[in-house]
Amino acid sequence: MAERRICSGDVLVLGHSFVRRLQDFLVREQVKVCGHRVKFCGSGGAQVTTLMEKLTMTDVANFCMIYVEIGSYDLCNRSGDIVALSICDLVTYLRRRGVAQIVFGQILFRTKMSSGGP
């Protein structure tokens, strides 16, 4: 297990297009919450596996906290049990790399899109 570091003052918000859109909206702002700098990593259509790939290129231990908004797209193609296991793997990965706090947003069920809408 990675050694826990002293608070760096950085928080990472990680997830799918909601996070990317929030980042785009706040592009000119330096976001701070309770004195922590907020950084964003959002990707449209992101699933747990695609976020894991992105995280392998990031020293996640540099963040005091990571907020994760993920799961909606995963539920379109996989069962809830498989998605839950993937999320557990993500938590294990982050904890082993020294992230002290991990927060997950609520995962809402999302059906496959059809011509008439979801």
The first five atom37 places (N, CA, C, CB, O) and aatype in JSON, in Angstrom:
{
  "aatype": [12, 0, 6, 1, 1, 9, 4, 15, 7, 3, 19, 10, 19, 10, 7, 8, 15, 13, 19, 1, 1, 10, 5, 3, 13, 10, 19, 1, 6, 5, 19, 11, 19, 4, 7, 8, 1, 19, 11, 13, 4, 7, 15, 7, 7, 0, 5, 19, 16, 16, 10, 12, 6, 11, 10, 16, 12, 16, 3, 19, 0, 2, 13, 4, 12, 9, 18, 19, 6, 9, 7, 15, 18, 3, 10, 4, 2, 1, 15, 7, 3, 9, 19, 0, 10, 15, 9, 4, 3, 10, 19, 16, 18, 10, 1, 1, 1, 7, 19, 0, 5, 9, 19, 13, 7, 5, 9, 10, 13, 1, 16, 11, 12, 15, 15, 7, 7, 14],
  "atom_mask": [
    [1, 1, 1, 1, 1],
    [1, 1, 1, 1, 1],
    [1, 1, 1, 1, 1],
    [1, 1, 1, 1, 1],
    [1, 1, 1, 1, 1],
    [1, 1, 1, 1, 1],
    [1, 1, 1, 1, 1],
    [1, 1, 1, 1, 1],
    [1, 1, 1, 0, 1],
    [1, 1, 1, 1, 1],
    [1, 1, 1, 1, 1],
    [1, 1, 1, 1, 1],
    [1, 1, 1, 1, 1],
    [1, 1, 1, 1, 1],
    [1, 1, 1, 0, 1],
    [1, 1, 1, 1, 1],
    [1, 1, 1, 1, 1],
    [1, 1, 1, 1, 1],
    [1, 1, 1, 1, 1],
    [1, 1, 1, 1, 1],
    [1, 1, 1, 1, 1],
    [1, 1, 1, 1, 1],
    [1, 1, 1, 1, 1],
    [1, 1, 1, 1, 1],
    [1, 1, 1, 1, 1],
    [1, 1, 1, 1, 1],
    [1, 1, 1, 1, 1],
    [1, 1, 1, 1, 1],
    [1, 1, 1, 1, 1],
    [1, 1, 1, 1, 1],
    [1, 1, 1, 1, 1],
    [1, 1, 1, 1, 1],
    [1, 1, 1, 1, 1],
    [1, 1, 1, 1, 1],
    [1, 1, 1, 0, 1],
    [1, 1, 1, 1, 1],
    [1, 1, 1, 1, 1],
    [1, 1, 1, 1, 1],
    [1, 1, 1, 1, 1],
    [1, 1, 1, 1, 1],
    [1, 1, 1, 1, 1],
    [1, 1, 1, 0, 1],
    [1, 1, 1, 1, 1],
    [1, 1, 1, 0, 1],
    [1, 1, 1, 0, 1],
    [1, 1, 1, 1, 1],
    [1, 1, 1, 1, 1],
    [1, 1, 1, 1, 1],
    [1, 1, 1, 1, 1],
    [1, 1, 1, 1, 1],
    [1, 1, 1, 1, 1],
    [1, 1, 1, 1, 1],
    [1, 1, 1, 1, 1],
    [1, 1, 1, 1, 1],
    [1, 1, 1, 1, 1],
    [1, 1, 1, 1, 1],
    [1, 1, 1, 1, 1],
    [1, 1, 1, 1, 1],
    [1, 1, 1, 1, 1],
    [1, 1, 1, 1, 1],
    [1, 1, 1, 1, 1],
    [1, 1, 1, 1, 1],
    [1, 1, 1, 1, 1],
    [1, 1, 1, 1, 1],
    [1, 1, 1, 1, 1],
    [1, 1, 1, 1, 1],
    [1, 1, 1, 1, 1],
    [1, 1, 1, 1, 1],
    [1, 1, 1, 1, 1],
    [1, 1, 1, 1, 1],
    [1, 1, 1, 0, 1],
    [1, 1, 1, 1, 1],
    [1, 1, 1, 1, 1],
    [1, 1, 1, 1, 1],
    [1, 1, 1, 1, 1],
    [1, 1, 1, 1, 1],
    [1, 1, 1, 1, 1],
    [1, 1, 1, 1, 1],
    [1, 1, 1, 1, 1],
    [1, 1, 1, 0, 1],
    [1, 1, 1, 1, 1],
    [1, 1, 1, 1, 1],
    [1, 1, 1, 1, 1],
    [1, 1, 1, 1, 1],
    [1, 1, 1, 1, 1],
    [1, 1, 1, 1, 1],
    [1, 1, 1, 1, 1],
    [1, 1, 1, 1, 1],
    [1, 1, 1, 1, 1],
    [1, 1, 1, 1, 1],
    [1, 1, 1, 1, 1],
    [1, 1, 1, 1, 1],
    [1, 1, 1, 1, 1],
    [1, 1, 1, 1, 1],
    [1, 1, 1, 1, 1],
    [1, 1, 1, 1, 1],
    [1, 1, 1, 1, 1],
    [1, 1, 1, 0, 1],
    [1, 1, 1, 1, 1],
    [1, 1, 1, 1, 1],
    [1, 1, 1, 1, 1],
    [1, 1, 1, 1, 1],
    [1, 1, 1, 1, 1],
    [1, 1, 1, 1, 1],
    [1, 1, 1, 0, 1],
    [1, 1, 1, 1, 1],
    [1, 1, 1, 1, 1],
    [1, 1, 1, 1, 1],
    [1, 1, 1, 1, 1],
    [1, 1, 1, 1, 1],
    [1, 1, 1, 1, 1],
    [1, 1, 1, 1, 1],
    [1, 1, 1, 1, 1],
    [1, 1, 1, 1, 1],
    [1, 1, 1, 1, 1],
    [1, 1, 1, 0, 1],
    [1, 1, 1, 0, 1],
    [1, 1, 1, 1, 1]
  ],
  "atom_positions": [
    [[0.85, -1.18, 0.0], [0.0, 0.0, 0.0], [0.89, 1.24, 0.0], [-0.96, 0.0, 1.22], [1.92, 1.28, 0.68]],
    [[0.49, 2.23, -0.75], [1.26, 3.47, -0.84], [1.17, 4.25, 0.47], [0.77, 4.33, -2.01], [0.18, 4.17, 1.19]],
    [[2.2, 4.97, 0.74], [2.25, 5.8, 1.95], [1.32, 7.0, 1.79], [3.71, 6.27, 2.25], [1.29, 7.64, 0.74]],
    [[0.56, 7.3, 2.83], [-0.33, 8.46, 2.79], [0.52, 9.73, 2.91], [-1.4, 8.39, 3.93], [1.45, 9.79, 3.71]],
    [[0.18, 10.71, 2.12], [0.93, 11.96, 2.11], [0.19, 13.03, 2.88], [1.19, 12.43, 0.68], [-1.01, 12.91, 3.16]],
    [[0.9, 14.08, 3.23], [0.28, 15.24, 3.86], [-0.6, 15.92, 2.83], [1.35, 16.23, 4.43], [-0.3, 15.89, 1.63]],
    [[-1.69, 16.53, 3.28], [-2.65, 17.17, 2.38], [-1.94, 18.14, 1.44], [-3.72, 17.9, 3.19], [-1.23, 19.05, 1.88]],
    [[-2.15, 17.93, 0.15], [-1.53, 18.78, -0.88], [-2.37, 20.01, -1.19], [-1.31, 17.97, -2.15], [-1.88, 20.95, -1.82]],
    [[-3.61, 20.0, -0.75], [-4.51, 21.11, -1.09], [-5.19, 20.94, -2.42], [0.0, 0.0, 0.0], [-5.83, 21.87, -2.91]],
    [[-5.08, 19.75, -3.04], [-5.7, 19.49, -4.34], [-6.77, 18.41, -4.23], [-4.63, 19.07, -5.37], [-6.59, 17.4, -3.55]],
    [[-7.9, 18.66, -4.9], [-9.0, 17.71, -4.99], [-9.22, 17.41, -6.47], [-10.31, 18.26, -4.31], [-9.17, 18.32, -7.3]],
    [[-9.45, 16.15, -6.79], [-9.72, 15.75, -8.18], [-11.18, 15.35, -8.3], [-8.8, 14.58, -8.62], [-11.7, 14.56, -7.52]],
    [[-11.85, 15.93, -9.31], [-13.21, 15.53, -9.65], [-13.1, 14.74, -10.95], [-14.18, 16.78, -9.8], [-12.66, 15.25, -11.97]],
    [[-13.51, 13.49, -10.88], [-13.27, 12.53, -11.96], [-14.6, 11.98, -12.44], [-12.34, 11.39, -11.48], [-15.48, 11.69, -11.62]],
    [[-14.77, 11.82, -13.76], [-16.01, 11.22, -14.21], [-16.29, 11.35, -15.69], [0.0, 0.0, 0.0], [-15.38, 11.54, -16.5]],
    [[-17.57, 11.25, -16.02], [-18.02, 11.24, -17.41], [-18.32, 12.67, -17.9], [-19.27, 10.36, -17.56], [-17.76, 13.63, -17.38]],
    [[-19.2, 12.8, -18.87], [-19.42, 14.09, -19.52], [-19.95, 15.17, -18.58], [-20.38, 13.92, -20.66], [-19.73, 16.36, -18.83]],
    [[-20.64, 14.8, -17.5], [-21.11, 15.82, -16.56], [-19.91, 16.57, -15.99], [-21.93, 15.17, -15.42], [-19.96, 17.8, -15.85]],
    [[-18.87, 15.86, -15.67], [-17.66, 16.47, -15.12], [-16.96, 17.31, -16.18], [-16.7, 15.39, -14.57], [-16.48, 18.41, -15.91]],
    [[-16.9, 16.78, -17.41], [-16.27, 17.54, -18.5], [-17.02, 18.84, -18.76], [-16.23, 16.69, -19.79], [-16.4, 19.88, -18.97]],
    [[-18.35, 18.78, -18.75], [-19.14, 19.99, -18.97], [-18.96, 21.0, -17.84], [-20.63, 19.63, -19.1], [-18.89, 22.21, -18.08]],
    [[-18.88, 20.52, -16.63], [-18.63, 21.41, -15.49], [-17.27, 22.07, -15.64], [-18.72, 20.64, -14.15], [-17.12, 23.26, -15.39]],
    [[-16.28, 21.3, -16.04], [-14.94, 21.84, -16.26], [-14.98, 22.9, -17.36], [-13.95, 20.72, -16.64], [-14.38, 23.97, -17.21]],
    [[-15.67, 22.62, -18.46], [-15.77, 23.58, -19.56], [-16.45, 24.87, -19.1], [-16.55, 22.97, -20.73], [-16.04, 25.96, -19.49]],
    [[-17.47, 24.74, -18.27], [-18.2, 25.9, -17.76], [-17.32, 26.76, -16.86], [-19.45, 25.44, -16.99], [-17.41, 27.98, -16.87]],
    [[-16.45, 26.11, -16.08], [-15.61, 26.82, -15.13], [-14.2, 27.07, -15.66], [-15.53, 26.04, -13.84], [-13.28, 27.33, -14.88]],
    [[-14.02, 26.99, -16.97], [-12.69, 27.04, -17.58], [-11.87, 28.26, -17.15], [-12.82, 27.04, -19.09], [-10.66, 28.17, -17.01]],
    [[-12.5, 29.37, -16.94], [-11.76, 30.58, -16.58], [-11.68, 30.8, -15.07], [-12.41, 31.78, -17.23], [-11.05, 31.76, -14.61]],
    [[-12.3, 29.94, -14.34], [-12.33, 30.08, -12.89], [-11.27, 29.18, -12.24], [-13.72, 29.74, -12.34], [-11.01, 28.07, -12.71]],
    [[-10.68, 29.66, -11.17], [-9.85, 28.79, -10.35], [-10.74, 28.38, -9.19], [-8.5, 29.5, -9.87], [-10.99, 29.17, -8.27]],
    [[-11.21, 27.15, -9.23], [-12.18, 26.68, -8.26], [-11.46, 26.23, -6.99], [-13.02, 25.52, -8.84], [-10.49, 25.48, -7.02]],
    [[-11.99, 26.73, -5.87], [-11.48, 26.31, -4.56], [-12.67, 25.95, -3.69], [-10.6, 27.42, -3.9], [-13.69, 26.64, -3.69]],
    [[-12.52, 24.88, -2.94], [-13.54, 24.46, -1.98], [-12.83, 24.22, -0.66], [-14.32, 23.18, -2.46], [-11.93, 23.39, -0.57]],
    [[-13.24, 24.95, 0.35], [-12.62, 24.84, 1.69], [-11.1, 24.96, 1.6], [-13.0, 23.5, 2.36], [-10.37, 24.25, 2.29]],
    [[-10.63, 25.86, 0.74], [-9.2, 26.1, 0.6], [-8.47, 25.12, -0.29], [0.0, 0.0, 0.0], [-7.26, 25.25, -0.47]],
    [[-9.16, 24.15, -0.84], [-8.54, 23.15, -1.73], [-8.76, 23.54, -3.18], [-9.11, 21.74, -1.46], [-9.86, 23.95, -3.57]],
    [[-7.72, 23.42, -3.98], [-7.83, 23.64, -5.42], [-8.52, 22.43, -6.04], [-6.42, 23.88, -6.07], [-8.18, 21.29, -5.74]],
    [[-9.5, 22.69, -6.91], [-10.25, 21.61, -7.54], [-9.77, 21.45, -8.98], [-11.78, 21.89, -7.5], [-9.75, 22.41, -9.75]],
    [[-9.39, 20.23, -9.32], [-9.0, 19.9, -10.69], [-10.0, 18.91, -11.24], [-7.55, 19.32, -10.74], [-10.57, 18.12, -10.5]],
    [[-10.22, 18.96, -12.55], [-11.23, 18.13, -13.18], [-10.6, 17.18, -14.18], [-12.29, 18.99, -13.86], [-9.62, 17.51, -14.85]],
    [[-11.19, 15.99, -14.29], [-10.81, 15.03, -15.32], [-12.1, 14.34, -15.75], [-9.74, 13.99, -14.79], [-12.5, 13.33, -15.17]],
    [[-12.73, 14.89, -16.78], [-13.98, 14.34, -17.27], [-13.88, 13.96, -18.73], [0.0, 0.0, 0.0], [-13.21, 14.62, -19.51]],
    [[-14.55, 12.88, -19.08], [-14.5, 12.38, -20.43], [-15.88, 11.86, -20.82], [-13.43, 11.27, -20.58], [-16.46, 11.04, -20.11]],
    [[-16.41, 12.34, -21.94], [-17.72, 11.9, -22.38], [-17.78, 10.4, -22.58], [0.0, 0.0, 0.0], [-16.9, 9.81, -23.2]],
    [[-18.84, 9.79, -22.04], [-19.02, 8.35, -22.19], [-18.11, 7.5, -21.32], [0.0, 0.0, 0.0], [-18.05, 6.28, -21.49]],
    [[-17.4, 8.13, -20.41], [-16.44, 7.39, -19.58], [-17.13, 6.31, -18.75], [-15.69, 8.35, -18.65], [-18.23, 6.48, -18.24]],
    [[-16.44, 5.21, -18.66], [-16.85, 4.1, -17.81], [-15.74, 3.84, -16.81], [-17.18, 2.83, -18.65], [-14.65, 4.42, -16.92]],
    [[-15.99, 2.98, -15.86], [-14.99, 2.71, -14.82], [-13.67, 2.28, -15.45], [-15.5, 1.62, -13.85], [-12.61, 2.75, -15.03]],
    [[-13.72, 1.4, -16.44], [-12.48, 0.91, -17.04], [-11.71, 2.02, -17.75], [-12.78, -0.21, -18.03], [-10.48, 2.05, -17.69]],
    [[-12.41, 2.94, -18.43], [-11.69, 4.02, -19.12], [-11.08, 4.99, -18.12], [-12.64, 4.78, -20.08], [-10.0, 5.54, -18.36]],
    [[-11.76, 5.2, -16.99], [-11.18, 6.07, -15.96], [-9.97, 5.42, -15.32], [-12.22, 6.42, -14.89], [-8.99, 6.1, -14.99]],
    [[-10.02, 4.12, -15.13], [-8.86, 3.4, -14.57], [-7.64, 3.59, -15.48], [-9.18, 1.88, -14.39], [-6.53, 3.8, -15.0]],
    [[-7.86, 3.52, -16.79], [-6.75, 3.71, -17.73], [-6.16, 5.11, -17.6], [-7.23, 3.48, -19.18], [-4.94, 5.27, -17.6]],
    [[-7.03, 6.13, -17.48], [-6.54, 7.5, -17.31], [-5.77, 7.66, -16.01], [-7.72, 8.49, -17.34], [-4.75, 8.35, -15.96]],
    [[-6.24, 7.01, -14.96], [-5.61, 7.16, -13.65], [-4.23, 6.54, -13.59], [-6.48, 6.54, -12.6], [-3.41, 6.95, -12.77]],
    [[-3.95, 5.56, -14.44], [-2.62, 4.94, -14.41], [-1.54, 5.94, -14.84], [-2.59, 3.72, -15.33], [-0.36, 5.72, -14.57]],
    [[-1.95, 7.03, -15.49], [-0.99, 8.04, -15.93], [-0.94, 9.24, -14.98], [-1.33, 8.52, -17.33], [-0.31, 10.25, -15.29]],
    [[-1.59, 9.12, -13.82], [-1.68, 10.23, -12.87], [-1.2, 9.77, -11.51], [-3.13, 10.76, -12.78], [-1.51, 8.65, -11.08]],
    [[-0.45, 10.61, -10.82], [-0.05, 10.3, -9.45], [-1.2, 10.72, -8.54], [1.29, 11.02, -9.05], [-1.23, 11.84, -8.04]],
    [[-2.13, 9.8, -8.34], [-3.34, 10.12, -7.59], [-3.06, 10.44, -6.12], [-4.32, 8.98, -7.68], [-3.88, 11.08, -5.46]],
    [[-1.94, 10.02, -5.62], [-1.6, 10.3, -4.21], [-1.36, 11.8, -3.99], [-0.36, 9.5, -3.79], [-1.28, 12.24, -2.84]],
    [[-1.24, 12.57, -5.06], [-1.07, 14.02, -4.93], [-2.37, 14.73, -4.58], [-0.52, 14.59, -6.22], [-2.37, 15.94, -4.35]],
    [[-3.48, 14.0, -4.53], [-4.77, 14.59, -4.22], [-5.22, 14.19, -2.82], [-5.81, 14.17, -5.26], [-5.08, 13.03, -2.42]],
    [[-5.75, 15.16, -2.07], [-6.28, 14.89, -0.74], [-7.55, 14.06, -0.82], [-6.55, 16.19, 0.02], [-7.82, 13.2, 0.02]],
    [[-8.32, 14.36, -1.85], [-9.61, 13.7, -2.02], [-9.89, 13.56, -3.51], [-10.74, 14.48, -1.31], [-9.51, 14.4, -4.31]],
    [[-10.57, 12.47, -3.85], [-11.03, 12.28, -5.22], [-12.53, 12.04, -5.17], [-10.29, 11.1, -5.92], [-13.01, 11.14, -4.49]],
    [[-13.27, 12.89, -5.92], [-14.71, 12.71, -6.08], [-14.92, 12.03, -7.42], [-15.48, 14.09, -5.99], [-14.4, 12.48, -8.44]],
    [[-15.69, 10.95, -7.43], [-15.91, 10.17, -8.64], [-17.39, 10.17, -9.01], [-15.4, 8.72, -8.46], [-18.24, 9.8, -8.21]],
    [[-17.67, 10.6, -10.23], [-19.02, 10.58, -10.79], [-18.97, 9.59, -11.95], [-19.51, 12.02, -11.26], [-18.55, 9.95, -13.05]],
    [[-19.38, 8.37, -11.71], [-19.23, 7.31, -12.71], [-20.3, 6.25, -12.49], [-17.81, 6.68, -12.65], [-20.88, 6.18, -11.41]],
    [[-20.55, 5.44, -13.5], [-21.46, 4.32, -13.35], [-22.64, 4.35, -14.29], [0.0, 0.0, 0.0], [-23.16, 3.3, -14.66]],
    [[-23.08, 5.54, -14.67], [-24.27, 5.65, -15.53], [-24.09, 4.92, -16.86], [-24.6, 7.12, -15.79], [-24.96, 4.14, -17.26]],
    [[-23.0, 5.16, -17.53], [-22.75, 4.52, -18.82], [-22.47, 3.03, -18.65], [-21.57, 5.19, -19.54], [-22.85, 2.23, -19.5]],
    [[-21.82, 2.67, -17.56], [-21.55, 1.26, -17.29], [-22.84, 0.46, -17.22], [-20.75, 1.11, -15.98], [-22.92, -0.67, -17.7]],
    [[-23.87, 1.06, -16.6], [-25.13, 0.36, -16.4], [-25.91, 0.15, -17.69], [-25.99, 1.11, -15.42], [-26.85, -0.65, -17.72]],
    [[-25.54, 0.85, -18.77], [-26.2, 0.64, -20.06], [-25.87, -0.72, -20.65], [-25.81, 1.75, -21.05], [-26.67, -1.31, -21.38]],
    [[-24.67, -1.23, -20.34], [-24.18, -2.44, -21.0], [-23.86, -3.59, -20.06], [-22.97, -2.1, -21.79], [-23.62, -4.71, -20.51]],
    [[-23.86, -3.32, -18.76], [-23.45, -4.37, -17.82], [-24.41, -4.41, -16.64], [-22.0, -4.13, -17.33], [-25.13, -3.45, -16.36]],
    [[-24.41, -5.54, -15.96], [-25.29, -5.69, -14.8], [-24.79, -4.84, -13.64], [-25.39, -7.17, -14.38], [-23.61, -4.48, -13.57]],
    [[-25.71, -4.53, -12.73], [-25.35, -3.76, -11.54], [-24.26, -4.43, -10.72], [0.0, 0.0, 0.0], [-23.41, -3.74, -10.15]],
    [[-24.29, -5.76, -10.63], [-23.27, -6.48, -9.86], [-21.88, -6.29, -10.46], [-23.61, -7.98, -9.79], [-20.91, -6.08, -9.74]],
    [[-21.79, -6.36, -11.77], [-20.5, -6.19, -12.45], [-20.01, -4.75, -12.27], [-20.61, -6.53, -13.97], [-18.82, -4.53, -12.02]],
    [[-20.91, -3.78, -12.39], [-20.54, -2.38, -12.21], [-20.05, -2.15, -10.77], [-21.74, -1.45, -12.53], [-19.06, -1.46, -10.55]],
    [[-20.76, -2.72, -9.81], [-20.36, -2.58, -8.4], [-18.97, -3.16, -8.17], [-21.37, -3.26, -7.48], [-18.17, -2.56, -7.45]],
    [[-18.67, -4.3, -8.77], [-17.33, -4.89, -8.63], [-16.27, -4.01, -9.27], [-17.3, -6.29, -9.26], [-15.17, -3.87, -8.73]],
    [[-16.59, -3.41, -10.41], [-15.65, -2.51, -11.07], [-15.36, -1.29, -10.2], [-16.19, -2.07, -12.44], [-14.22, -0.84, -10.11]],
    [[-16.4, -0.76, -9.57], [-16.23, 0.39, -8.69], [-15.39, 0.01, -7.47], [-17.6, 0.94, -8.24], [-14.55, 0.79, -7.03]],
    [[-15.61, -1.19, -6.94], [-14.78, -1.67, -5.81], [-13.32, -1.78, -6.23], [-15.29, -3.05, -5.31], [-12.42, -1.42, -5.47]],
    [[-13.08, -2.26, -7.45], [-11.7, -2.33, -7.97], [-11.09, -0.93, -8.06], [-11.68, -3.0, -9.35], [-9.91, -0.75, -7.74]],
    [[-11.89, 0.04, -8.49], [-11.4, 1.42, -8.59], [-11.04, 1.97, -7.2], [-12.46, 2.32, -9.26], [-10.0, 2.6, -7.03]],
    [[-11.9, 1.72, -6.23], [-11.62, 2.17, -4.86], [-10.34, 1.52, -4.34], [-12.81, 1.83, -3.92], [-9.5, 2.2, -3.75]],
    [[-10.19, 0.22, -4.55], [-8.98, -0.48, -4.12], [-7.74, 0.12, -4.78], [-9.07, -1.99, -4.45], [-6.73, 0.33, -4.12]],
    [[-7.83, 0.38, -6.08], [-6.71, 0.99, -6.82], [-6.32, 2.33, -6.2], [-7.08, 1.17, -8.31], [-5.14, 2.59, -5.96]],
    [[-7.32, 3.18, -5.95], [-7.04, 4.51, -5.41], [-6.48, 4.42, -3.99], [-8.32, 5.36, -5.41], [-5.54, 5.14, -3.65]],
    [[-7.03, 3.55, -3.17], [-6.55, 3.41, -1.78], [-5.11, 2.89, -1.75], [-7.46, 2.46, -0.99], [-4.3, 3.35, -0.93]],
    [[-4.78, 1.96, -2.61], [-3.42, 1.41, -2.65], [-2.4, 2.44, -3.11], [-3.37, 0.2, -3.57], [-1.21, 2.3, -2.86]],
    [[-2.87, 3.46, -3.78], [-1.97, 4.52, -4.25], [-1.97, 5.73, -3.34], [-2.34, 4.94, -5.65], [-1.44, 6.78, -3.71]],
    [[-2.56, 5.61, -2.17], [-2.43, 6.64, -1.16], [-3.52, 7.67, -1.06], [0.0, 0.0, 0.0], [-3.38, 8.64, -0.31]],
    [[-4.62, 7.49, -1.79], [-5.72, 8.45, -1.69], [-6.45, 8.22, -0.37], [-6.69, 8.33, -2.91], [-6.95, 7.12, -0.11]],
    [[-6.5, 9.25, 0.45], [-7.1, 9.1, 1.78], [-8.62, 9.14, 1.73], [-6.61, 10.2, 2.7], [-9.28, 8.39, 2.46]],
    [[-9.19, 9.99, 0.89], [-10.64, 10.12, 0.83], [-11.13, 9.96, -0.6], [-11.09, 11.48, 1.4], [-10.6, 10.57, -1.53]],
    [[-12.14, 9.11, -0.75], [-12.77, 8.88, -2.05], [-14.26, 9.05, -1.85], [-12.41, 7.45, -2.63], [-14.85, 8.43, -0.97]],
    [[-14.87, 9.89, -2.68], [-16.31, 10.14, -2.59], [-16.92, 9.79, -3.94], [-16.61, 11.64, -2.19], [-16.41, 10.19, -4.98]],
    [[-18.03, 9.04, -3.91], [-18.74, 8.7, -5.13], [-20.06, 9.43, -5.19], [-18.96, 7.18, -5.23], [-20.78, 9.52, -4.19]],
    [[-20.38, 9.97, -6.37], [-21.68, 10.57, -6.59], [-22.72, 9.48, -6.75], [0.0, 0.0, 0.0], [-22.38, 8.33, -7.0]],
    [[-23.97, 9.83, -6.63], [-25.04, 8.86, -6.79], [-25.08, 8.39, -8.23], [-26.4, 9.45, -6.37], [-25.01, 9.19, -9.16]],
    [[-25.2, 7.11, -8.39], [-25.28, 6.52, -9.72], [-26.75, 6.33, -10.07], [-24.5, 5.17, -9.8], [-27.47, 5.63, -9.36]],
    [[-27.16, 6.95, -11.14], [-28.55, 6.84, -11.58], [-28.64, 5.85, -12.73], [-29.11, 8.22, -12.0], [-27.78, 5.83, -13.61]],
    [[-29.68, 5.04, -12.72], [-29.87, 4.07, -13.79], [-30.1, 4.8, -15.1], [-31.04, 3.12, -13.47], [-30.83, 5.79, -15.15]],
    [[-29.5, 4.31, -16.13], [-29.63, 4.91, -17.46], [-29.94, 3.8, -18.45], [-28.32, 5.7, -17.87], [-29.18, 2.83, -18.55]],
    [[-31.04, 3.92, -19.16], [-31.4, 2.9, -20.14], [-30.71, 3.19, -21.46], [-32.93, 2.83, -20.33], [-30.19, 4.29, -21.67]],
    [[-30.7, 2.2, -22.33], [-30.14, 2.42, -23.66], [-31.0, 3.43, -24.41], [-30.04, 1.09, -24.45], [-32.21, 3.47, -24.24]],
    [[-30.35, 4.23, -25.24], [-31.07, 5.24, -26.01], [-31.8, 4.57, -27.17], [-30.1, 6.32, -26.53], [-31.29, 3.64, -27.8]],
    [[-32.99, 5.05, -27.45], [-33.74, 4.59, -28.62], [-34.18, 5.82, -29.39], [-34.99, 3.7, -28.2], [-33.93, 6.95, -28.95]],
    [[-34.81, 5.64, -30.52], [-35.19, 6.78, -31.35], [-36.18, 7.7, -30.63], [-35.8, 6.29, -32.66], [-36.23, 8.89, -30.94]],
    [[-36.95, 7.18, -29.69], [-37.91, 8.0, -28.97], [-37.36, 8.56, -27.66], [0.0, 0.0, 0.0], [-38.09, 9.21, -26.91]],
    [[-36.09, 8.31, -27.37], [-35.47, 8.75, -26.12], [-35.17, 7.57, -25.23], [0.0, 0.0, 0.0], [-35.35, 6.42, -25.63]],
    [[-34.72, 7.84, -24.05], [-34.34, 6.73, -23.15], [-35.53, 5.88, -22.73], [-33.64, 7.27, -21.91], [-35.37, 4.92, -21.98]]
  ]
}
